[in-house]
Amino acid sequence: MAILGYARVSTNGQVLDIQELQLRAEGCTKIYGEKQSGISDKRPLLRQTAP
C-alpha cells in the first residue's frame, strides 16, 4: 500500500524539493505537490487526493 504525502509552496520562486525529501525520508511512496497561495483554500490536487 502506498503512503501518500502532500507538499505545497506559495509562490513560483519557491521549490518543493526539501519538502519532498522530508516526506520520502518519512516513508511516503507517492507525493503530490502544488504551488498554491496560503491565503486561498483552493488546493485542487489536495482535494482530489484526500480520502
mmCIF file of the N, C-alpha and C atoms, coordinates in Angstrom:
data_MODEL
# 
_entry.id   MODEL 
# 
loop_
_atom_site.group_PDB 
_atom_site.id 
_atom_site.type_symbol 
_atom_site.label_atom_id 
_atom_site.label_alt_id 
_atom_site.label_comp_id 
_atom_site.label_asym_id 
_atom_site.label_entity_id 
_atom_site.label_seq_id 
_atom_site.pdbx_PDB_ins_code 
_atom_site.Cartn_x 
_atom_site.Cartn_y 
_atom_site.Cartn_z 
_atom_site.occupancy 
_atom_site.B_iso_or_equiv 
_atom_site.pdbx_formal_charge 
_atom_site.auth_seq_id 
_atom_site.auth_comp_id 
_atom_site.auth_asym_id 
_atom_site.auth_atom_id 
_atom_site.pdbx_PDB_model_num 
ATOM 1   N N  . MET A 1 1  ? 0.838   -1.177 0.000  1.00 0.00 ? 1  MET A N  1 
ATOM 2   C CA . MET A 1 1  ? 0.000   0.000  0.000  1.00 0.00 ? 1  MET A CA 1 
ATOM 3   C C  . MET A 1 1  ? 0.889   1.248  0.000  1.00 0.00 ? 1  MET A C  1 
ATOM 4   N N  . ALA A 1 2  ? 0.531   2.220  -0.826 1.00 0.00 ? 2  ALA A N  1 
ATOM 5   C CA . ALA A 1 2  ? 1.295   3.455  -0.937 1.00 0.00 ? 2  ALA A CA 1 
ATOM 6   C C  . ALA A 1 2  ? 1.026   4.366  0.256  1.00 0.00 ? 2  ALA A C  1 
ATOM 7   N N  . ILE A 1 3  ? 2.067   5.022  0.719  1.00 0.00 ? 3  ILE A N  1 
ATOM 8   C CA . ILE A 1 3  ? 1.922   6.049  1.746  1.00 0.00 ? 3  ILE A CA 1 
ATOM 9   C C  . ILE A 1 3  ? 1.967   7.392  1.028  1.00 0.00 ? 3  ILE A C  1 
ATOM 10  N N  . LEU A 1 4  ? 0.899   8.160  1.148  1.00 0.00 ? 4  LEU A N  1 
ATOM 11  C CA . LEU A 1 4  ? 0.767   9.410  0.421  1.00 0.00 ? 4  LEU A CA 1 
ATOM 12  C C  . LEU A 1 4  ? 1.328   10.583 1.202  1.00 0.00 ? 4  LEU A C  1 
ATOM 13  N N  . GLY A 1 5  ? 1.914   11.526 0.468  1.00 0.00 ? 5  GLY A N  1 
ATOM 14  C CA . GLY A 1 5  ? 2.408   12.763 1.056  1.00 0.00 ? 5  GLY A CA 1 
ATOM 15  C C  . GLY A 1 5  ? 1.953   13.942 0.217  1.00 0.00 ? 5  GLY A C  1 
ATOM 16  N N  . TYR A 1 6  ? 1.887   15.111 0.834  1.00 0.00 ? 6  TYR A N  1 
ATOM 17  C CA . TYR A 1 6  ? 1.454   16.319 0.140  1.00 0.00 ? 6  TYR A CA 1 
ATOM 18  C C  . TYR A 1 6  ? 2.394   17.456 0.493  1.00 0.00 ? 6  TYR A C  1 
ATOM 19  N N  . ALA A 1 7  ? 2.912   18.123 -0.518 1.00 0.00 ? 7  ALA A N  1 
ATOM 20  C CA . ALA A 1 7  ? 3.805   19.265 -0.328 1.00 0.00 ? 7  ALA A CA 1 
ATOM 21  C C  . ALA A 1 7  ? 3.209   20.463 -1.047 1.00 0.00 ? 7  ALA A C  1 
ATOM 22  N N  . ARG A 1 8  ? 3.355   21.652 -0.424 1.00 0.00 ? 8  ARG A N  1 
ATOM 23  C CA . ARG A 1 8  ? 2.810   22.861 -1.037 1.00 0.00 ? 8  ARG A CA 1 
ATOM 24  C C  . ARG A 1 8  ? 3.741   24.033 -0.778 1.00 0.00 ? 8  ARG A C  1 
ATOM 25  N N  . VAL A 1 9  ? 3.909   24.847 -1.788 1.00 0.00 ? 9  VAL A N  1 
ATOM 26  C CA . VAL A 1 9  ? 4.600   26.124 -1.647 1.00 0.00 ? 9  VAL A CA 1 
ATOM 27  C C  . VAL A 1 9  ? 3.670   27.222 -2.138 1.00 0.00 ? 9  VAL A C  1 
ATOM 28  N N  . SER A 1 10 ? 3.972   28.451 -1.718 1.00 0.00 ? 10 SER A N  1 
ATOM 29  C CA . SER A 1 10 ? 3.069   29.564 -2.007 1.00 0.00 ? 10 SER A CA 1 
ATOM 30  C C  . SER A 1 10 ? 3.374   30.316 -3.293 1.00 0.00 ? 10 SER A C  1 
ATOM 31  N N  . THR A 1 11 ? 4.627   30.389 -3.658 1.00 0.00 ? 11 THR A N  1 
ATOM 32  C CA . THR A 1 11 ? 4.987   31.219 -4.800 1.00 0.00 ? 11 THR A CA 1 
ATOM 33  C C  . THR A 1 11 ? 5.807   30.440 -5.814 1.00 0.00 ? 11 THR A C  1 
ATOM 34  N N  . ASN A 1 12 ? 5.862   30.958 -7.012 1.00 0.00 ? 12 ASN A N  1 
ATOM 35  C CA . ASN A 1 12 ? 6.641   30.313 -8.071 1.00 0.00 ? 12 ASN A CA 1 
ATOM 36  C C  . ASN A 1 12 ? 8.132   30.318 -7.771 1.00 0.00 ? 12 ASN A C  1 
ATOM 37  N N  . GLY A 1 13 ? 8.600   31.238 -6.928 1.00 0.00 ? 13 GLY A N  1 
ATOM 38  C CA . GLY A 1 13 ? 10.014  31.298 -6.587 1.00 0.00 ? 13 GLY A CA 1 
ATOM 39  C C  . GLY A 1 13 ? 10.439  30.226 -5.602 1.00 0.00 ? 13 GLY A C  1 
ATOM 40  N N  . GLN A 1 14 ? 9.487   29.560 -4.977 1.00 0.00 ? 14 GLN A N  1 
ATOM 41  C CA . GLN A 1 14 ? 9.787   28.511 -4.016 1.00 0.00 ? 14 GLN A CA 1 
ATOM 42  C C  . GLN A 1 14 ? 9.770   27.154 -4.700 1.00 0.00 ? 14 GLN A C  1 
ATOM 43  N N  . VAL A 1 15 ? 10.478  26.197 -4.105 1.00 0.00 ? 15 VAL A N  1 
ATOM 44  C CA . VAL A 1 15 ? 10.529  24.849 -4.681 1.00 0.00 ? 15 VAL A CA 1 
ATOM 45  C C  . VAL A 1 15 ? 10.058  23.821 -3.656 1.00 0.00 ? 15 VAL A C  1 
ATOM 46  N N  . LEU A 1 16 ? 9.603   22.706 -4.165 1.00 0.00 ? 16 LEU A N  1 
ATOM 47  C CA . LEU A 1 16 ? 9.077   21.628 -3.323 1.00 0.00 ? 16 LEU A CA 1 
ATOM 48  C C  . LEU A 1 16 ? 10.152  20.637 -2.880 1.00 0.00 ? 16 LEU A C  1 
ATOM 49  N N  . ASP A 1 17 ? 11.352  20.783 -3.373 1.00 0.00 ? 17 ASP A N  1 
ATOM 50  C CA . ASP A 1 17 ? 12.408  19.785 -3.191 1.00 0.00 ? 17 ASP A CA 1 
ATOM 51  C C  . ASP A 1 17 ? 12.617  19.354 -1.739 1.00 0.00 ? 17 ASP A C  1 
ATOM 52  N N  . ILE A 1 18 ? 12.775  20.305 -0.831 1.00 0.00 ? 18 ILE A N  1 
ATOM 53  C CA . ILE A 1 18 ? 13.076  19.966 0.563  1.00 0.00 ? 18 ILE A CA 1 
ATOM 54  C C  . ILE A 1 18 ? 11.902  19.235 1.201  1.00 0.00 ? 18 ILE A C  1 
ATOM 55  N N  . GLN A 1 19 ? 10.693  19.709 0.952  1.00 0.00 ? 19 GLN A N  1 
ATOM 56  C CA . GLN A 1 19 ? 9.519   19.024 1.497  1.00 0.00 ? 19 GLN A CA 1 
ATOM 57  C C  . GLN A 1 19 ? 9.421   17.602 0.960  1.00 0.00 ? 19 GLN A C  1 
ATOM 58  N N  . GLU A 1 20 ? 9.669   17.439 -0.329 1.00 0.00 ? 20 GLU A N  1 
ATOM 59  C CA . GLU A 1 20 ? 9.601   16.104 -0.922 1.00 0.00 ? 20 GLU A CA 1 
ATOM 60  C C  . GLU A 1 20 ? 10.649  15.170 -0.322 1.00 0.00 ? 20 GLU A C  1 
ATOM 61  N N  . LEU A 1 21 ? 11.853  15.667 -0.103 1.00 0.00 ? 21 LEU A N  1 
ATOM 62  C CA . LEU A 1 21 ? 12.900  14.854 0.528  1.00 0.00 ? 21 LEU A CA 1 
ATOM 63  C C  . LEU A 1 21 ? 12.485  14.417 1.929  1.00 0.00 ? 21 LEU A C  1 
ATOM 64  N N  . GLN A 1 22 ? 11.899  15.345 2.688  1.00 0.00 ? 22 GLN A N  1 
ATOM 65  C CA . GLN A 1 22 ? 11.469  15.014 4.042  1.00 0.00 ? 22 GLN A CA 1 
ATOM 66  C C  . GLN A 1 22 ? 10.333  13.992 4.036  1.00 0.00 ? 22 GLN A C  1 
ATOM 67  N N  . LEU A 1 23 ? 9.407   14.153 3.105  1.00 0.00 ? 23 LEU A N  1 
ATOM 68  C CA . LEU A 1 23 ? 8.307   13.195 3.008  1.00 0.00 ? 23 LEU A CA 1 
ATOM 69  C C  . LEU A 1 23 ? 8.819   11.806 2.639  1.00 0.00 ? 23 LEU A C  1 
ATOM 70  N N  . ARG A 1 24 ? 9.769   11.734 1.716  1.00 0.00 ? 24 ARG A N  1 
ATOM 71  C CA . ARG A 1 24 ? 10.351  10.431 1.344  1.00 0.00 ? 24 ARG A CA 1 
ATOM 72  C C  . ARG A 1 24 ? 11.091  9.811  2.533  1.00 0.00 ? 24 ARG A C  1 
ATOM 73  N N  . ALA A 1 25 ? 11.790  10.650 3.302  1.00 0.00 ? 25 ALA A N  1 
ATOM 74  C CA . ALA A 1 25 ? 12.509  10.156 4.484  1.00 0.00 ? 25 ALA A CA 1 
ATOM 75  C C  . ALA A 1 25 ? 11.541  9.581  5.518  1.00 0.00 ? 25 ALA A C  1 
ATOM 76  N N  . GLU A 1 26 ? 10.313  10.065 5.527  1.00 0.00 ? 26 GLU A N  1 
ATOM 77  C CA . GLU A 1 26 ? 9.293   9.570  6.449  1.00 0.00 ? 26 GLU A CA 1 
ATOM 78  C C  . GLU A 1 26 ? 8.538   8.365  5.889  1.00 0.00 ? 26 GLU A C  1 
ATOM 79  N N  . GLY A 1 27 ? 8.898   7.946  4.675  1.00 0.00 ? 27 GLY A N  1 
ATOM 80  C CA . GLY A 1 27 ? 8.318   6.733  4.121  1.00 0.00 ? 27 GLY A CA 1 
ATOM 81  C C  . GLY A 1 27 ? 7.237   6.923  3.071  1.00 0.00 ? 27 GLY A C  1 
ATOM 82  N N  . CYS A 1 28 ? 6.993   8.152  2.655  1.00 0.00 ? 28 CYS A N  1 
ATOM 83  C CA . CYS A 1 28 ? 5.986   8.379  1.617  1.00 0.00 ? 28 CYS A CA 1 
ATOM 84  C C  . CYS A 1 28 ? 6.475   7.805  0.296  1.00 0.00 ? 28 CYS A C  1 
ATOM 85  N N  . THR A 1 29 ? 5.593   7.081  -0.368 1.00 0.00 ? 29 THR A N  1 
ATOM 86  C CA . THR A 1 29 ? 5.953   6.483  -1.633 1.00 0.00 ? 29 THR A CA 1 
ATOM 87  C C  . THR A 1 29 ? 5.298   7.192  -2.808 1.00 0.00 ? 29 THR A C  1 
ATOM 88  N N  . LYS A 1 30 ? 4.259   7.964  -2.543 1.00 0.00 ? 30 LYS A N  1 
ATOM 89  C CA . LYS A 1 30 ? 3.593   8.765  -3.571 1.00 0.00 ? 30 LYS A CA 1 
ATOM 90  C C  . LYS A 1 30 ? 3.422   10.170 -3.000 1.00 0.00 ? 30 LYS A C  1 
ATOM 91  N N  . ILE A 1 31 ? 3.999   11.163 -3.687 1.00 0.00 ? 31 ILE A N  1 
ATOM 92  C CA . ILE A 1 31 ? 3.960   12.538 -3.197 1.00 0.00 ? 31 ILE A CA 1 
ATOM 93  C C  . ILE A 1 31 ? 3.283   13.425 -4.226 1.00 0.00 ? 31 ILE A C  1 
ATOM 94  N N  . TYR A 1 32 ? 2.323   14.177 -3.745 1.00 0.00 ? 32 TYR A N  1 
ATOM 95  C CA . TYR A 1 32 ? 1.632   15.157 -4.567 1.00 0.00 ? 32 TYR A CA 1 
ATOM 96  C C  . TYR A 1 32 ? 2.124   16.525 -4.143 1.00 0.00 ? 32 TYR A C  1 
ATOM 97  N N  . GLY A 1 33 ? 2.370   17.398 -5.110 1.00 0.00 ? 33 GLY A N  1 
ATOM 98  C CA . GLY A 1 33 ? 2.838   18.735 -4.783 1.00 0.00 ? 33 GLY A CA 1 
ATOM 99  C C  . GLY A 1 33 ? 2.204   19.773 -5.677 1.00 0.00 ? 33 GLY A C  1 
ATOM 100 N N  . GLU A 1 34 ? 1.960   20.939 -5.104 1.00 0.00 ? 34 GLU A N  1 
ATOM 101 C CA . GLU A 1 34 ? 1.401   22.017 -5.912 1.00 0.00 ? 34 GLU A CA 1 
ATOM 102 C C  . GLU A 1 34 ? 1.833   23.366 -5.367 1.00 0.00 ? 34 GLU A C  1 
ATOM 103 N N  . LYS A 1 35 ? 1.722   24.360 -6.231 1.00 0.00 ? 35 LYS A N  1 
ATOM 104 C CA . LYS A 1 35 ? 2.036   25.742 -5.869 1.00 0.00 ? 35 LYS A CA 1 
ATOM 105 C C  . LYS A 1 35 ? 0.720   26.500 -5.781 1.00 0.00 ? 35 LYS A C  1 
ATOM 106 N N  . GLN A 1 36 ? 0.322   26.788 -4.551 1.00 0.00 ? 36 GLN A N  1 
ATOM 107 C CA . GLN A 1 36 ? -0.923  27.498 -4.300 1.00 0.00 ? 36 GLN A CA 1 
ATOM 108 C C  . GLN A 1 36 ? -0.702  28.460 -3.145 1.00 0.00 ? 36 GLN A C  1 
ATOM 109 N N  . SER A 1 37 ? -1.317  29.604 -3.205 1.00 0.00 ? 37 SER A N  1 
ATOM 110 C CA . SER A 1 37 ? -1.209  30.598 -2.155 1.00 0.00 ? 37 SER A CA 1 
ATOM 111 C C  . SER A 1 37 ? -1.768  30.068 -0.841 1.00 0.00 ? 37 SER A C  1 
ATOM 112 N N  . GLY A 1 38 ? -1.154  30.445 0.265  1.00 0.00 ? 38 GLY A N  1 
ATOM 113 C CA . GLY A 1 38 ? -1.661  30.077 1.580  1.00 0.00 ? 38 GLY A CA 1 
ATOM 114 C C  . GLY A 1 38 ? -2.937  30.814 1.929  1.00 0.00 ? 38 GLY A C  1 
ATOM 115 N N  . ILE A 1 39 ? -3.187  31.919 1.271  1.00 0.00 ? 39 ILE A N  1 
ATOM 116 C CA . ILE A 1 39 ? -4.398  32.703 1.517  1.00 0.00 ? 39 ILE A CA 1 
ATOM 117 C C  . ILE A 1 39 ? -5.612  31.985 0.950  1.00 0.00 ? 39 ILE A C  1 
ATOM 118 N N  . SER A 1 40 ? -5.429  31.357 -0.176 1.00 0.00 ? 40 SER A N  1 
ATOM 119 C CA . SER A 1 40 ? -6.529  30.671 -0.858 1.00 0.00 ? 40 SER A CA 1 
ATOM 120 C C  . SER A 1 40 ? -6.720  29.269 -0.293 1.00 0.00 ? 40 SER A C  1 
ATOM 121 N N  . ASP A 1 41 ? -7.963  28.849 -0.182 1.00 0.00 ? 41 ASP A N  1 
ATOM 122 C CA . ASP A 1 41 ? -8.210  27.475 0.231  1.00 0.00 ? 41 ASP A CA 1 
ATOM 123 C C  . ASP A 1 41 ? -8.416  26.563 -0.971 1.00 0.00 ? 41 ASP A C  1 
ATOM 124 N N  . LYS A 1 42 ? -8.168  27.085 -2.164 1.00 0.00 ? 42 LYS A N  1 
ATOM 125 C CA . LYS A 1 42 ? -8.301  26.294 -3.384 1.00 0.00 ? 42 LYS A CA 1 
ATOM 126 C C  . LYS A 1 42 ? -7.020  25.500 -3.609 1.00 0.00 ? 42 LYS A C  1 
ATOM 127 N N  . ARG A 1 43 ? -7.077  24.256 -3.272 1.00 0.00 ? 43 ARG A N  1 
ATOM 128 C CA . ARG A 1 43 ? -5.945  23.365 -3.478 1.00 0.00 ? 43 ARG A CA 1 
ATOM 129 C C  . ARG A 1 43 ? -6.473  22.124 -4.176 1.00 0.00 ? 43 ARG A C  1 
ATOM 130 N N  . PRO A 1 44 ? -6.629  22.227 -5.495 1.00 0.00 ? 44 PRO A N  1 
ATOM 131 C CA . PRO A 1 44 ? -7.298  21.153 -6.236 1.00 0.00 ? 44 PRO A CA 1 
ATOM 132 C C  . PRO A 1 44 ? -6.632  19.780 -6.108 1.00 0.00 ? 44 PRO A C  1 
ATOM 133 N N  . LEU A 1 45 ? -5.333  19.753 -6.102 1.00 0.00 ? 45 LEU A N  1 
ATOM 134 C CA . LEU A 1 45 ? -4.649  18.455 -6.007 1.00 0.00 ? 45 LEU A CA 1 
ATOM 135 C C  . LEU A 1 45 ? -4.892  17.818 -4.642 1.00 0.00 ? 45 LEU A C  1 
ATOM 136 N N  . LEU A 1 46 ? -4.853  18.607 -3.589 1.00 0.00 ? 46 LEU A N  1 
ATOM 137 C CA . LEU A 1 46 ? -5.109  18.082 -2.254 1.00 0.00 ? 46 LEU A CA 1 
ATOM 138 C C  . LEU A 1 46 ? -6.541  17.565 -2.141 1.00 0.00 ? 46 LEU A C  1 
ATOM 139 N N  . ARG A 1 47 ? -7.484  18.314 -2.647 1.00 0.00 ? 47 ARG A N  1 
ATOM 140 C CA . ARG A 1 47 ? -8.888  17.888 -2.603 1.00 0.00 ? 47 ARG A CA 1 
ATOM 141 C C  . ARG A 1 47 ? -9.099  16.612 -3.432 1.00 0.00 ? 47 ARG A C  1 
ATOM 142 N N  . GLN A 1 48 ? -8.393  16.518 -4.540 1.00 0.00 ? 48 GLN A N  1 
ATOM 143 C CA . GLN A 1 48 ? -8.533  15.373 -5.435 1.00 0.00 ? 48 GLN A CA 1 
ATOM 144 C C  . GLN A 1 48 ? -8.002  14.097 -4.800 1.00 0.00 ? 48 GLN A C  1 
ATOM 145 N N  . THR A 1 49 ? -6.951  14.204 -3.988 1.00 0.00 ? 49 THR A N  1 
ATOM 146 C CA . THR A 1 49 ? -6.304  13.017 -3.439 1.00 0.00 ? 49 THR A CA 1 
ATOM 147 C C  . THR A 1 49 ? -6.751  12.684 -2.026 1.00 0.00 ? 49 THR A C  1 
ATOM 148 N N  . ALA A 1 50 ? -7.471  13.585 -1.364 1.00 0.00 ? 50 ALA A N  1 
ATOM 149 C CA . ALA A 1 50 ? -7.922  13.333 0.007  1.00 0.00 ? 50 ALA A CA 1 
ATOM 150 C C  . ALA A 1 50 ? -8.975  12.238 0.023  1.00 0.00 ? 50 ALA A C  1 
ATOM 151 N N  . PRO A 1 51 ? -8.932  11.382 1.050  1.00 0.00 ? 51 PRO A N  1 
ATOM 152 C CA . PRO A 1 51 ? -9.925  10.301 1.127  1.00 0.00 ? 51 PRO A CA 1 
ATOM 153 C C  . PRO A 1 51 ? -11.318 10.820 1.409  1.00 0.00 ? 51 PRO A C  1 
# 
